[in-house]
Amino acid sequence: MTENPSTDGTIVVVGSINVDLTANVRRHPLPGETLHGTGGRMSPGGKGANQAVAAGQLGARVRMVGAVGSDPQSEVALSALRASAVDTAAVTEVEGPTGLAIVTVAEDGENSIVVIAGANAAVDAQYVEQHAELLEAAIVICQGEIPRDGIEALPRLTRGRFLHNPAPVMELAPEVLRASDPLVVNEHEATLVLAQLGAGAGARDEEETVRALRGAGIRSVVLTLGAQGSLVADAQGTHRIPPAAVEAVDTTGAGDAFIGALALGLARGESLAQAARLASQVGAYATTGAGAQPSYPRQGDALPPLT
């Protein structure tokens, strides 16, 4: 990664594009238990697409690099990307099914998700390298829903900031984790990343966790804390970002909305702490509606104030 990122403000998202099959339930089922659902729907999803849509709807210039299947569900998967003016020229159709996420949402808004890769398995190192020219962008975002070698190819091709959200966490080369700027993780993910880096054994609270990640060589960190906001750390110091108080309906995709807004702020030249404040508002807004992409704000929507 060079020290001279693009200044055109473009965000490139390399990641998953799914269809979300959502079931609403009063509570999550116990192992072996069958419950009656209270509703269901099919909607566009995938962590990569979610993050692209979140940034695009807020006015960012966004390009998506990914793959969908040859099935009819691909139209659902691409619908919000197209409606959000995200450039999908680097999205390829491959033979087989589009990625699928099976989402269960309880009445308290908490969700559980099972992801089936489908066409996302095609976004490997060779595919990423074929789109290397697109990675000369202000921000390149990646998650953990594409093949390992696709993720590991990105840092050496990225010319701006590599915003890395290792969710779900997989084994990655330490130099890939250390290239993250920022690394965006929740507390569980942070513990797994620290274990991969052989660090953080003594970390007991959020600030110790962030210090351990920075001490392990990661340039900047955003530790998301759900309803408690987030903790960000970089060369300018460590800052606690407050949450926005909302009545959560569905937390599906809220973390992706946070990341899309964070990328927008960074692409505009804001500090990490400034960008995280907007991200906190956007992530909270996303919990007030059902689904992932359908719940994201657009330019001009009133965002909840920080507490």
BELBEL-V304641 format. One record per pair of residues at least 4 apart in sequence whose C-alpha atoms are under 7 Angstrom apart, sorted by the first residue. I is the first residue (numbers start at 1). J is the second residue. Records with the same first field share a line. If there is no record, write none. Layout:
# BELBEL-V304641
I->J, J
This chain:
# BELBEL-V304641
1->155, 156, 157, 158, 159
2->159
4->159, 160
5->137, 138, 159, 160, 161
6->136, 137, 138, 159, 160
7->138
8->138
9->61, 138, 267, 268
10->61, 62, 137, 138, 139, 267
11->61, 62, 63, 137, 138, 139, 140
12->62, 63, 64, 135, 137, 139, 140, 141
13->48, 52, 63, 64, 65, 140, 141, 142
14->48, 64, 65, 66, 141, 142
15->47, 48, 65, 66, 142, 143, 145, 146
16->46, 47, 48, 49, 66, 120, 145, 146
17->45, 46, 48, 49, 66, 67, 68, 77, 99, 120
18->44, 45, 46, 77, 98, 99, 100, 101
19->42, 43, 44, 45, 46, 73, 76, 77, 99, 100, 101
20->42, 43, 44, 45, 100, 101, 102, 103
21->41, 42, 43, 101, 102, 103
22->40, 41, 42, 102, 103, 104
23->37, 39, 40, 41, 103, 104, 105
24->37, 38, 39, 40, 104, 105, 106
25->36, 37, 38, 104, 105, 106, 107
26->106, 107
27->106, 107
28->106
29->33, 34, 35
43->76
44->76, 77, 78, 79, 80, 293
45->49, 50, 77, 292, 293
46->50
47->51, 143, 256
48->52, 143
49->53, 81
50->54, 253, 256, 257, 292, 293
51->55, 256, 257, 259, 260
52->56, 62, 64, 260
53->57, 80, 81, 84, 293
54->58, 257, 260, 261, 296
55->59, 60, 260, 261, 264
56->60, 61, 62, 84, 85, 86
57->84, 297, 298, 299
58->298, 299
59->299
60->264
62->86, 87
63->86, 87, 88
64->86, 87, 88, 90, 91
65->90, 91
66->90, 91, 92, 120, 123
67->91, 92, 93, 94, 119, 120, 122, 123
68->74, 92, 93, 94, 98, 99, 119, 120
69->74, 93, 94, 95, 96, 97, 98, 119
70->74, 93, 94, 95, 96, 97
71->96, 97, 98
73->77, 98
74->78, 98
75->79
78->82
79->83
80->84
81->85, 86
82->86
94->119
96->119
97->118, 119
98->118, 119
99->116, 117, 118, 119, 120
100->115, 116, 117, 118
101->113, 114, 115, 116
102->113, 114, 115
103->111, 112, 113, 114
104->111, 112, 113
105->109, 110, 111, 112, 250
106->110, 111
108->249
109->248, 249, 250, 251
110->250, 251
111->251, 252
117->121
120->146
121->146, 147
123->127, 128, 146, 147, 150
124->128, 147, 149, 150
125->129, 149, 150, 153
126->130
127->131
128->132, 150, 153
132->157
135->140, 157, 158, 159
136->158, 159, 160
137->159, 160
138->160, 161, 267
139->160, 161, 162, 163, 263, 267
140->158, 160, 161, 162, 163
141->162, 163, 164
142->163, 164, 165
143->164, 165, 166, 167
144->165, 166, 167, 168, 169, 170
145->168
146->150
147->151
148->152, 172
149->153
150->154
152->176
153->157
154->158
155->162, 176, 179
158->162
161->181
162->179, 180, 181, 182
163->180, 181, 182, 183
164->180, 182, 183, 184
165->183, 184, 185
166->185
169->189
172->176
173->177
174->178, 197
175->179
176->180
178->217, 218, 219
179->218
180->218, 219
181->219, 220
182->219, 220, 221, 222
183->220, 221, 222
184->221, 222, 223
185->189, 190, 222, 223, 224
186->190, 223, 224, 225
187->191, 223
188->192
189->193
190->194
191->195
192->196
193->197
194->198, 199, 200, 213
195->199
197->216
199->212, 216
200->209, 212
203->208, 209, 212
204->208, 209
205->209
206->210
207->211
208->212
209->213
210->214, 221, 233
211->215
212->216
213->217, 218
214->218, 219, 220
219->234
220->233, 234
221->232, 233, 234
222->230, 231, 232, 233
223->230, 231, 232
224->229, 230, 231
225->229, 230
227->243
228->242, 243
229->241, 242, 243, 280
230->240, 241, 242
231->239, 240, 241
232->238, 239, 240, 273
233->237, 238, 239
234->238
239->273
241->276, 277
242->306, 307
243->280, 306, 307
244->280, 281, 284, 304, 305, 306, 307
245->306, 307
246->284
247->288
248->287, 288
249->287, 288, 289, 290
250->287, 288, 289, 290, 291
251->287
252->291, 292
253->257, 292
254->258, 283, 284, 286, 287, 292
255->259, 283
256->260
257->261, 282, 283, 286, 296
258->262, 279, 280, 282, 283
259->263, 279
260->264
261->265, 278, 279, 282
262->266, 275, 276, 278, 279
263->267
264->268
265->269, 270, 275
266->270, 271, 272, 275
270->274, 275
271->275
272->276
273->277
274->278
275->279
276->280
277->281
278->282
279->283
280->284
281->285, 303, 304, 305, 306
282->286, 297, 303
283->287
285->297, 303, 304
286->295, 296
289->295
290->295
291->295
297->301
